[in-house]
C-alpha cells in the first residue's frame, strides 16, 4: 500500500495568518487516513455545520441549483 502525504497552506492577502491542514492519503484506495487541522479550521467547519439545513436549501433554490440539492431538498 502506497501512502502519500499532502499539506495545504492558505495565506490571506494581508499575510497576517497562515492556515495549515495536513492529510495522510492512501492513494491506492483514494481514502483519507488521517487529517490534522488547526483550531481556526475546525471552528470554521463547525460554523458551517451549525447553519440550519433549511437556510442552505432556500439559498441554493434561490440560485437555481436545485439539481445540486439531491435528497436535501426533501428535508
PDB file of N, CA, C and O in Angstrom:
ATOM      1  N   UNK A   1       0.855  -1.173   0.000  1.00  0.00           N
ATOM      2  CA  UNK A   1       0.000   0.000   0.000  1.00  0.00           C
ATOM      3  C   UNK A   1       0.897   1.231   0.000  1.00  0.00           C
ATOM      4  O   UNK A   1       1.772   1.363   0.856  1.00  0.00           O
ATOM      5  N   UNK A   2       0.686   2.128  -0.950  1.00  0.00           N
ATOM      6  CA  UNK A   2       1.499   3.336  -1.007  1.00  0.00           C
ATOM      7  C   UNK A   2       0.720   4.493  -0.414  1.00  0.00           C
ATOM      8  O   UNK A   2      -0.448   4.704  -0.740  1.00  0.00           O
ATOM      9  N   UNK A   3       1.372   5.236   0.457  1.00  0.00           N
ATOM     10  CA  UNK A   3       0.752   6.379   1.112  1.00  0.00           C
ATOM     11  C   UNK A   3       1.434   7.652   0.641  1.00  0.00           C
ATOM     12  O   UNK A   3       2.638   7.672   0.388  1.00  0.00           O
ATOM     13  N   UNK A   4       0.659   8.694   0.529  1.00  0.00           N
ATOM     14  CA  UNK A   4       1.203   9.989   0.158  1.00  0.00           C
ATOM     15  C   UNK A   4       0.683  11.011   1.146  1.00  0.00           C
ATOM     16  O   UNK A   4      -0.486  10.978   1.532  1.00  0.00           O
ATOM     17  N   UNK A   5       1.548  11.912   1.550  1.00  0.00           N
ATOM     18  CA  UNK A   5       1.144  12.963   2.475  1.00  0.00           C
ATOM     19  C   UNK A   5       1.019  14.261   1.699  1.00  0.00           C
ATOM     20  O   UNK A   5       1.857  14.570   0.852  1.00  0.00           O
ATOM     21  N   UNK A   6      -0.022  15.013   1.988  1.00  0.00           N
ATOM     22  CA  UNK A   6      -0.247  16.289   1.314  1.00  0.00           C
ATOM     23  C   UNK A   6      -0.455  17.362   2.360  1.00  0.00           C
ATOM     24  O   UNK A   6      -1.108  17.125   3.376  1.00  0.00           O
ATOM     25  N   UNK A   7       0.092  18.532   2.121  1.00  0.00           N
ATOM     26  CA  UNK A   7      -0.078  19.657   3.016  1.00  0.00           C
ATOM     27  C   UNK A   7      -0.622  20.821   2.210  1.00  0.00           C
ATOM     28  O   UNK A   7      -0.079  21.172   1.163  1.00  0.00           O
ATOM     29  N   UNK A   8      -1.696  21.418   2.702  1.00  0.00           N
ATOM     30  CA  UNK A   8      -2.288  22.576   2.034  1.00  0.00           C
ATOM     31  C   UNK A   8      -2.145  23.780   2.946  1.00  0.00           C
ATOM     32  O   UNK A   8      -2.488  23.711   4.126  1.00  0.00           O
ATOM     33  N   UNK A   9      -1.645  24.876   2.410  1.00  0.00           N
ATOM     34  CA  UNK A   9      -1.471  26.082   3.191  1.00  0.00           C
ATOM     35  C   UNK A   9      -2.113  27.239   2.446  1.00  0.00           C
ATOM     36  O   UNK A   9      -1.893  27.413   1.248  1.00  0.00           O
ATOM     37  N   UNK A  10      -2.906  28.027   3.155  1.00  0.00           N
ATOM     38  CA  UNK A  10      -3.550  29.193   2.556  1.00  0.00           C
ATOM     39  C   UNK A  10      -3.158  30.424   3.344  1.00  0.00           C
ATOM     40  O   UNK A  10      -3.228  30.426   4.573  1.00  0.00           O
ATOM     41  N   UNK A  11      -2.749  31.468   2.653  1.00  0.00           N
ATOM     42  CA  UNK A  11      -2.370  32.712   3.295  1.00  0.00           C
ATOM     43  C   UNK A  11      -3.251  33.828   2.769  1.00  0.00           C
ATOM     44  O   UNK A  11      -3.326  34.032   1.557  1.00  0.00           O
ATOM     45  N   UNK A  12      -3.925  34.560   3.658  1.00  0.00           N
ATOM     46  CA  UNK A  12      -4.752  35.671   3.195  1.00  0.00           C
ATOM     47  C   UNK A  12      -3.899  36.764   2.572  1.00  0.00           C
ATOM     48  O   UNK A  12      -2.680  36.786   2.743  1.00  0.00           O
ATOM     49  N   UNK A  13      -4.546  37.669   1.849  1.00  0.00           N
ATOM     50  CA  UNK A  13      -3.826  38.721   1.138  1.00  0.00           C
ATOM     51  C   UNK A  13      -3.047  39.633   2.093  1.00  0.00           C
ATOM     52  O   UNK A  13      -2.014  40.186   1.717  1.00  0.00           O
ATOM     53  N   UNK A  14      -3.536  39.789   3.319  1.00  0.00           N
ATOM     54  CA  UNK A  14      -2.829  40.643   4.269  1.00  0.00           C
ATOM     55  C   UNK A  14      -1.559  39.983   4.780  1.00  0.00           C
ATOM     56  O   UNK A  14      -0.649  40.671   5.244  1.00  0.00           O
ATOM     57  N   UNK A  15      -1.482  38.631   4.701  1.00  0.00           N
ATOM     58  CA  UNK A  15      -0.288  37.916   5.121  1.00  0.00           C
ATOM     59  C   UNK A  15      -0.118  37.814   6.616  1.00  0.00           C
ATOM     60  O   UNK A  15       0.982  37.515   7.081  1.00  0.00           O
ATOM     61  N   UNK A  16      -1.170  38.051   7.396  1.00  0.00           N
ATOM     62  CA  UNK A  16      -1.029  38.067   8.844  1.00  0.00           C
ATOM     63  C   UNK A  16      -1.190  36.697   9.484  1.00  0.00           C
ATOM     64  O   UNK A  16      -0.692  36.474  10.587  1.00  0.00           O
ATOM     65  N   UNK A  17      -1.879  35.769   8.814  1.00  0.00           N
ATOM     66  CA  UNK A  17      -2.068  34.461   9.423  1.00  0.00           C
ATOM     67  C   UNK A  17      -1.937  33.373   8.367  1.00  0.00           C
ATOM     68  O   UNK A  17      -2.091  33.618   7.170  1.00  0.00           O
ATOM     69  N   UNK A  18      -1.651  32.174   8.840  1.00  0.00           N
ATOM     70  CA  UNK A  18      -1.496  31.029   7.952  1.00  0.00           C
ATOM     71  C   UNK A  18      -2.338  29.887   8.477  1.00  0.00           C
ATOM     72  O   UNK A  18      -2.362  29.630   9.680  1.00  0.00           O
ATOM     73  N   UNK A  19      -3.029  29.200   7.583  1.00  0.00           N
ATOM     74  CA  UNK A  19      -3.824  28.046   7.935  1.00  0.00           C
ATOM     75  C   UNK A  19      -3.153  26.822   7.344  1.00  0.00           C
ATOM     76  O   UNK A  19      -2.837  26.797   6.155  1.00  0.00           O
ATOM     77  N   UNK A  20      -2.935  25.813   8.162  1.00  0.00           N
ATOM     78  CA  UNK A  20      -2.245  24.618   7.696  1.00  0.00           C
ATOM     79  C   UNK A  20      -3.115  23.393   7.961  1.00  0.00           C
ATOM     80  O   UNK A  20      -3.620  23.205   9.068  1.00  0.00           O
ATOM     81  N   UNK A  21      -3.280  22.571   6.943  1.00  0.00           N
ATOM     82  CA  UNK A  21      -4.024  21.329   7.053  1.00  0.00           C
ATOM     83  C   UNK A  21      -3.146  20.210   6.524  1.00  0.00           C
ATOM     84  O   UNK A  21      -2.610  20.308   5.420  1.00  0.00           O
ATOM     85  N   UNK A  22      -2.998  19.151   7.300  1.00  0.00           N
ATOM     86  CA  UNK A  22      -2.180  18.013   6.882  1.00  0.00           C
ATOM     87  C   UNK A  22      -3.073  16.810   6.646  1.00  0.00           C
ATOM     88  O   UNK A  22      -3.947  16.506   7.458  1.00  0.00           O
ATOM     89  N   UNK A  23      -2.852  16.126   5.530  1.00  0.00           N
ATOM     90  CA  UNK A  23      -3.638  14.950   5.184  1.00  0.00           C
ATOM     91  C   UNK A  23      -2.716  13.784   4.892  1.00  0.00           C
ATOM     92  O   UNK A  23      -1.694  13.946   4.226  1.00  0.00           O
ATOM     93  N   UNK A  24      -3.076  12.604   5.389  1.00  0.00           N
ATOM     94  CA  UNK A  24      -2.392  11.366   5.034  1.00  0.00           C
ATOM     95  C   UNK A  24      -3.366  10.582   4.170  1.00  0.00           C
ATOM     96  O   UNK A  24      -4.419  10.154   4.642  1.00  0.00           O
ATOM     97  N   UNK A  25      -3.010  10.392   2.896  1.00  0.00           N
ATOM     98  CA  UNK A  25      -3.932   9.814   1.921  1.00  0.00           C
ATOM     99  C   UNK A  25      -3.380   8.495   1.413  1.00  0.00           C
ATOM    100  O   UNK A  25      -2.211   8.404   1.039  1.00  0.00           O
ATOM    101  N   UNK A  26      -4.227   7.472   1.401  1.00  0.00           N
ATOM    102  CA  UNK A  26      -3.897   6.191   0.781  1.00  0.00           C
ATOM    103  C   UNK A  26      -4.270   6.319  -0.692  1.00  0.00           C
ATOM    104  O   UNK A  26      -5.451   6.304  -1.039  1.00  0.00           O
ATOM    105  N   UNK A  27      -3.274   6.444  -1.553  1.00  0.00           N
ATOM    106  CA  UNK A  27      -3.539   6.706  -2.960  1.00  0.00           C
ATOM    107  C   UNK A  27      -4.126   5.505  -3.686  1.00  0.00           C
ATOM    108  O   UNK A  27      -4.811   5.674  -4.695  1.00  0.00           O
ATOM    109  N   UNK A  28      -3.877   4.312  -3.201  1.00  0.00           N
ATOM    110  CA  UNK A  28      -4.405   3.138  -3.897  1.00  0.00           C
ATOM    111  C   UNK A  28      -5.910   2.992  -3.701  1.00  0.00           C
ATOM    112  O   UNK A  28      -6.610   2.579  -4.625  1.00  0.00           O
ATOM    113  N   UNK A  29      -6.424   3.323  -2.510  1.00  0.00           N
ATOM    114  CA  UNK A  29      -7.860   3.208  -2.264  1.00  0.00           C
ATOM    115  C   UNK A  29      -8.570   4.565  -2.284  1.00  0.00           C
ATOM    116  O   UNK A  29      -9.778   4.636  -2.057  1.00  0.00           O
ATOM    117  N   UNK A  30      -7.811   5.656  -2.559  1.00  0.00           N
ATOM    118  CA  UNK A  30      -8.370   7.002  -2.635  1.00  0.00           C
ATOM    119  C   UNK A  30      -9.140   7.381  -1.371  1.00  0.00           C
ATOM    120  O   UNK A  30     -10.267   7.870  -1.446  1.00  0.00           O
ATOM    121  N   UNK A  31      -8.519   7.149  -0.198  1.00  0.00           N
ATOM    122  CA  UNK A  31      -9.147   7.476   1.083  1.00  0.00           C
ATOM    123  C   UNK A  31      -8.201   8.299   1.941  1.00  0.00           C
ATOM    124  O   UNK A  31      -6.980   8.145   1.883  1.00  0.00           O
ATOM    125  N   UNK A  32      -8.797   9.173   2.735  1.00  0.00           N
ATOM    126  CA  UNK A  32      -8.025   9.946   3.701  1.00  0.00           C
ATOM    127  C   UNK A  32      -7.880   9.104   4.946  1.00  0.00           C
ATOM    128  O   UNK A  32      -8.876   8.701   5.546  1.00  0.00           O
ATOM    129  N   UNK A  33      -6.640   8.833   5.343  1.00  0.00           N
ATOM    130  CA  UNK A  33      -6.380   8.013   6.518  1.00  0.00           C
ATOM    131  C   UNK A  33      -6.300   8.855   7.788  1.00  0.00           C
ATOM    132  O   UNK A  33      -6.714   8.411   8.859  1.00  0.00           O
ATOM    133  N   UNK A  34      -5.769  10.065   7.668  1.00  0.00           N
ATOM    134  CA  UNK A  34      -5.591  10.924   8.833  1.00  0.00           C
ATOM    135  C   UNK A  34      -5.623  12.367   8.371  1.00  0.00           C
ATOM    136  O   UNK A  34      -5.055  12.695   7.330  1.00  0.00           O
ATOM    137  N   UNK A  35      -6.274  13.228   9.126  1.00  0.00           N
ATOM    138  CA  UNK A  35      -6.316  14.656   8.825  1.00  0.00           C
ATOM    139  C   UNK A  35      -6.035  15.438  10.102  1.00  0.00           C
ATOM    140  O   UNK A  35      -6.538  15.108  11.175  1.00  0.00           O
ATOM    141  N   UNK A  36      -5.229  16.471   9.964  1.00  0.00           N
ATOM    142  CA  UNK A  36      -4.880  17.322  11.104  1.00  0.00           C
ATOM    143  C   UNK A  36      -5.058  18.771  10.680  1.00  0.00           C
ATOM    144  O   UNK A  36      -4.566  19.184   9.630  1.00  0.00           O
ATOM    145  N   UNK A  37      -5.763  19.540  11.498  1.00  0.00           N
ATOM    146  CA  UNK A  37      -6.003  20.945  11.180  1.00  0.00           C
ATOM    147  C   UNK A  37      -5.945  21.764  12.460  1.00  0.00           C
ATOM    148  O   UNK A  37      -6.112  21.240  13.561  1.00  0.00           O
ATOM    149  N   UNK A  38      -5.708  23.042  12.293  1.00  0.00           N
ATOM    150  CA  UNK A  38      -5.663  23.957  13.425  1.00  0.00           C
ATOM    151  C   UNK A  38      -7.049  24.289  13.939  1.00  0.00           C
ATOM    152  O   UNK A  38      -8.054  23.943  13.318  1.00  0.00           O
ATOM    153  N   UNK A  39      -7.096  24.967  15.083  1.00  0.00           N
ATOM    154  CA  UNK A  39      -8.355  25.310  15.717  1.00  0.00           C
ATOM    155  C   UNK A  39      -9.204  26.220  14.836  1.00  0.00           C
ATOM    156  O   UNK A  39     -10.428  26.095  14.822  1.00  0.00           O
ATOM    157  N   UNK A  40      -8.572  27.132  14.101  1.00  0.00           N
ATOM    158  CA  UNK A  40      -9.327  28.043  13.253  1.00  0.00           C
ATOM    159  C   UNK A  40     -10.060  27.316  12.128  1.00  0.00           C
ATOM    160  O   UNK A  40     -11.172  27.700  11.768  1.00  0.00           O
ATOM    161  N   UNK A  41      -9.450  26.274  11.572  1.00  0.00           N
ATOM    162  CA  UNK A  41     -10.097  25.484  10.519  1.00  0.00           C
ATOM    163  C   UNK A  41     -11.273  24.699  11.094  1.00  0.00           C
ATOM    164  O   UNK A  41     -12.343  24.635  10.489  1.00  0.00           O
ATOM    165  N   UNK A  42     -11.066  24.108  12.257  1.00  0.00           N
ATOM    166  CA  UNK A  42     -12.129  23.328  12.901  1.00  0.00           C
ATOM    167  C   UNK A  42     -13.301  24.237  13.277  1.00  0.00           C
ATOM    168  O   UNK A  42     -14.455  23.843  13.106  1.00  0.00           O
ATOM    169  N   UNK A  43     -13.033  25.430  13.779  1.00  0.00           N
ATOM    170  CA  UNK A  43     -14.097  26.377  14.110  1.00  0.00           C
ATOM    171  C   UNK A  43     -14.887  26.773  12.868  1.00  0.00           C
ATOM    172  O   UNK A  43     -16.109  26.909  12.927  1.00  0.00           O
ATOM    173  N   UNK A  44     -14.199  26.959  11.748  1.00  0.00           N
ATOM    174  CA  UNK A  44     -14.876  27.316  10.501  1.00  0.00           C
ATOM    175  C   UNK A  44     -15.792  26.184  10.038  1.00  0.00           C
ATOM    176  O   UNK A  44     -16.932  26.435   9.650  1.00  0.00           O
ATOM    177  N   UNK A  45     -15.308  24.948  10.075  1.00  0.00           N
ATOM    178  CA  UNK A  45     -16.116  23.805   9.628  1.00  0.00           C
ATOM    179  C   UNK A  45     -17.320  23.619  10.546  1.00  0.00           C
ATOM    180  O   UNK A  45     -18.427  23.390  10.059  1.00  0.00           O
ATOM    181  N   UNK A  46     -17.134  23.711  11.854  1.00  0.00           N
ATOM    182  CA  UNK A  46     -18.263  23.581  12.766  1.00  0.00           C
ATOM    183  C   UNK A  46     -19.264  24.721  12.573  1.00  0.00           C
ATOM    184  O   UNK A  46     -20.466  24.518  12.744  1.00  0.00           O
ATOM    185  N   UNK A  47     -18.787  25.907  12.223  1.00  0.00           N
ATOM    186  CA  UNK A  47     -19.690  27.014  11.931  1.00  0.00           C
ATOM    187  C   UNK A  47     -20.558  26.711  10.717  1.00  0.00           C
ATOM    188  O   UNK A  47     -21.743  27.042  10.704  1.00  0.00           O
ATOM    189  N   UNK A  48     -19.980  26.088   9.703  1.00  0.00           N
ATOM    190  CA  UNK A  48     -20.759  25.689   8.537  1.00  0.00           C
ATOM    191  C   UNK A  48     -21.775  24.610   8.895  1.00  0.00           C
ATOM    192  O   UNK A  48     -22.910  24.636   8.420  1.00  0.00           O
ATOM    193  N   UNK A  49     -21.365  23.662   9.732  1.00  0.00           N
ATOM    194  CA  UNK A  49     -22.268  22.584  10.112  1.00  0.00           C
ATOM    195  C   UNK A  49     -23.391  23.071  11.019  1.00  0.00           C
ATOM    196  O   UNK A  49     -24.448  22.444  11.082  1.00  0.00           O
ATOM    197  N   UNK A  50     -23.178  24.175  11.718  1.00  0.00           N
ATOM    198  CA  UNK A  50     -24.194  24.697  12.624  1.00  0.00           C
ATOM    199  C   UNK A  50     -25.291  25.461  11.890  1.00  0.00           C
ATOM    200  O   UNK A  50     -26.337  25.760  12.466  1.00  0.00           O
ATOM    201  N   UNK A  51     -25.049  25.778  10.606  1.00  0.00           N
ATOM    202  CA  UNK A  51     -26.059  26.508   9.833  1.00  0.00           C
ATOM    203  C   UNK A  51     -27.270  25.605   9.610  1.00  0.00           C
ATOM    204  O   UNK A  51     -27.108  24.438   9.254  1.00  0.00           O
ATOM    205  N   UNK A  52     -28.457  26.118   9.810  1.00  0.00           N
ATOM    206  CA  UNK A  52     -29.652  25.302   9.605  1.00  0.00           C
ATOM    207  C   UNK A  52     -29.757  24.813   8.157  1.00  0.00           C
ATOM    208  O   UNK A  52     -29.498  25.566   7.218  1.00  0.00           O
ATOM    209  N   UNK A  53     -30.138  23.555   7.990  1.00  0.00           N
ATOM    210  CA  UNK A  53     -30.229  22.953   6.666  1.00  0.00           C
ATOM    211  C   UNK A  53     -31.289  23.663   5.827  1.00  0.00           C
ATOM    212  O   UNK A  53     -31.117  23.818   4.618  1.00  0.00           O
ATOM    213  N   UNK A  54     -32.370  24.090   6.447  1.00  0.00           N
ATOM    214  CA  UNK A  54     -33.422  24.797   5.719  1.00  0.00           C
ATOM    215  C   UNK A  54     -32.921  26.084   5.090  1.00  0.00           C
ATOM    216  O   UNK A  54     -33.330  26.433   3.983  1.00  0.00           O
ATOM    217  N   UNK A  55     -32.036  26.797   5.789  1.00  0.00           N
ATOM    218  CA  UNK A  55     -31.477  28.032   5.244  1.00  0.00           C
ATOM    219  C   UNK A  55     -30.606  27.739   4.031  1.00  0.00           C
ATOM    220  O   UNK A  55     -30.636  28.475   3.045  1.00  0.00           O
ATOM    221  N   UNK A  56     -29.840  26.674   4.104  1.00  0.00           N
ATOM    222  CA  UNK A  56     -28.977  26.299   2.992  1.00  0.00           C
ATOM    223  C   UNK A  56     -29.819  25.911   1.782  1.00  0.00           C
ATOM    224  O   UNK A  56     -29.512  26.305   0.657  1.00  0.00           O
ATOM    225  N   UNK A  57     -30.878  25.143   2.009  1.00  0.00           N
ATOM    226  CA  UNK A  57     -31.747  24.709   0.913  1.00  0.00           C
ATOM    227  C   UNK A  57     -32.393  25.919   0.246  1.00  0.00           C
ATOM    228  O   UNK A  57     -32.443  25.990  -0.982  1.00  0.00           O
ATOM    229  N   UNK A  58     -32.886  26.864   1.030  1.00  0.00           N
ATOM    230  CA  UNK A  58     -33.531  28.039   0.435  1.00  0.00           C
ATOM    231  C   UNK A  58     -32.531  28.894  -0.335  1.00  0.00           C
ATOM    232  O   UNK A  58     -32.879  29.473  -1.364  1.00  0.00           O
ATOM    233  N   UNK A  59     -31.292  28.981   0.150  1.00  0.00           N
ATOM    234  CA  UNK A  59     -30.267  29.729  -0.577  1.00  0.00           C
ATOM    235  C   UNK A  59     -29.916  29.053  -1.896  1.00  0.00           C
ATOM    236  O   UNK A  59     -29.732  29.723  -2.912  1.00  0.00           O
ATOM    237  N   UNK A  60     -29.823  27.736  -1.880  1.00  0.00           N
ATOM    238  CA  UNK A  60     -29.496  27.020  -3.106  1.00  0.00           C
ATOM    239  C   UNK A  60     -30.640  27.062  -4.108  1.00  0.00           C
ATOM    240  O   UNK A  60     -30.410  27.134  -5.315  1.00  0.00           O
ATOM    241  N   UNK A  61     -31.871  27.017  -3.611  1.00  0.00           N
ATOM    242  CA  UNK A  61     -33.018  27.110  -4.524  1.00  0.00           C
ATOM    243  C   UNK A  61     -33.070  28.481  -5.179  1.00  0.00           C
ATOM    244  O   UNK A  61     -33.419  28.596  -6.354  1.00  0.00           O
ATOM    245  N   UNK A  62     -32.729  29.509  -4.439  1.00  0.00           N
ATOM    246  CA  UNK A  62     -32.745  30.864  -4.986  1.00  0.00           C
ATOM    247  C   UNK A  62     -31.707  31.018  -6.096  1.00  0.00           C
ATOM    248  O   UNK A  62     -31.892  31.818  -7.014  1.00  0.00           O
ATOM    249  N   UNK A  63     -30.629  30.262  -6.016  1.00  0.00           N
ATOM    250  CA  UNK A  63     -29.568  30.333  -7.014  1.00  0.00           C
ATOM    251  C   UNK A  63     -29.756  29.372  -8.167  1.00  0.00           C
ATOM    252  O   UNK A  63     -28.823  29.162  -8.942  1.00  0.00           O
ATOM    253  N   UNK A  64     -30.944  28.775  -8.309  1.00  0.00           N
ATOM    254  CA  UNK A  64     -31.247  27.822  -9.386  1.00  0.00           C
ATOM    255  C   UNK A  64     -30.296  26.629  -9.389  1.00  0.00           C
ATOM    256  O   UNK A  64     -29.896  26.155 -10.452  1.00  0.00           O
ATOM    257  N   UNK A  65     -29.936  26.143  -8.208  1.00  0.00           N
ATOM    258  CA  UNK A  65     -29.065  24.975  -8.097  1.00  0.00           C
ATOM    259  C   UNK A  65     -29.857  23.794  -7.568  1.00  0.00           C
ATOM    260  O   UNK A  65     -29.343  23.007  -6.774  1.00  0.00           O
ATOM    261  N   UNK A  66     -31.117  23.663  -8.006  1.00  0.00           N
ATOM    262  CA  UNK A  66     -31.999  22.607  -7.490  1.00  0.00           C
ATOM    263  C   UNK A  66     -31.456  21.222  -7.802  1.00  0.00           C
ATOM    264  O   UNK A  66     -31.672  20.294  -7.023  1.00  0.00           O
ATOM    265  N   UNK A  67     -30.758  21.059  -8.918  1.00  0.00           N
ATOM    266  CA  UNK A  67     -30.204  19.760  -9.262  1.00  0.00           C
ATOM    267  C   UNK A  67     -29.091  19.341  -8.310  1.00  0.00           C
ATOM    268  O   UNK A  67     -28.883  18.149  -8.082  1.00  0.00           O
ATOM    269  N   UNK A  68     -28.381  20.309  -7.757  1.00  0.00           N
ATOM    270  CA  UNK A  68     -27.277  20.012  -6.854  1.00  0.00           C
ATOM    271  C   UNK A  68     -27.744  19.636  -5.456  1.00  0.00           C
ATOM    272  O   UNK A  68     -26.948  19.143  -4.656  1.00  0.00           O
ATOM    273  N   UNK A  69     -29.018  19.857  -5.143  1.00  0.00           N
ATOM    274  CA  UNK A  69     -29.521  19.591  -3.803  1.00  0.00           C
ATOM    275  C   UNK A  69     -29.659  18.108  -3.508  1.00  0.00           C
ATOM    276  O   UNK A  69     -29.428  17.688  -2.374  1.00  0.00           O
ATOM    277  N   UNK A  70     -30.024  17.314  -4.484  1.00  0.00           N
ATOM    278  CA  UNK A  70     -30.238  15.892  -4.242  1.00  0.00           C
ATOM    279  C   UNK A  70     -31.386  15.676  -3.286  1.00  0.00           C
ATOM    280  O   UNK A  70     -32.442  16.290  -3.438  1.00  0.00           O
ATOM    281  N   UNK A  71     -31.198  14.805  -2.293  1.00  0.00           N
ATOM    282  CA  UNK A  71     -32.264  14.492  -1.348  1.00  0.00           C
ATOM    283  C   UNK A  71     -32.406  15.532  -0.244  1.00  0.00           C
ATOM    284  O   UNK A  71     -33.355  15.458   0.537  1.00  0.00           O
ATOM    285  N   UNK A  72     -31.496  16.498  -0.153  1.00  0.00           N
ATOM    286  CA  UNK A  72     -31.581  17.534   0.875  1.00  0.00           C
ATOM    287  C   UNK A  72     -32.835  18.370   0.663  1.00  0.00           C
ATOM    288  O   UNK A  72     -33.386  18.907   1.625  1.00  0.00           O
ATOM    289  N   UNK A  73     -33.293  18.490  -0.574  1.00  0.00           N
ATOM    290  CA  UNK A  73     -34.492  19.286  -0.858  1.00  0.00           C
ATOM    291  C   UNK A  73     -35.733  18.662  -0.232  1.00  0.00           C
ATOM    292  O   UNK A  73     -36.736  19.350  -0.044  1.00  0.00           O
ATOM    293  N   UNK A  74     -35.684  17.366   0.095  1.00  0.00           N
ATOM    294  CA  UNK A  74     -36.828  16.689   0.703  1.00  0.00           C
ATOM    295  C   UNK A  74     -36.903  16.902   2.207  1.00  0.00           C
ATOM    296  O   UNK A  74     -37.892  16.517   2.830  1.00  0.00           O
ATOM    297  N   UNK A  75     -35.897  17.498   2.798  1.00  0.00           N
ATOM    298  CA  UNK A  75     -35.849  17.677   4.255  1.00  0.00           C
ATOM    299  C   UNK A  75     -36.770  18.792   4.670  1.00  0.00           C
ATOM    300  O   UNK A  75     -36.872  19.099   5.858  1.00  0.00           O
TER     301      UNK A  75
END
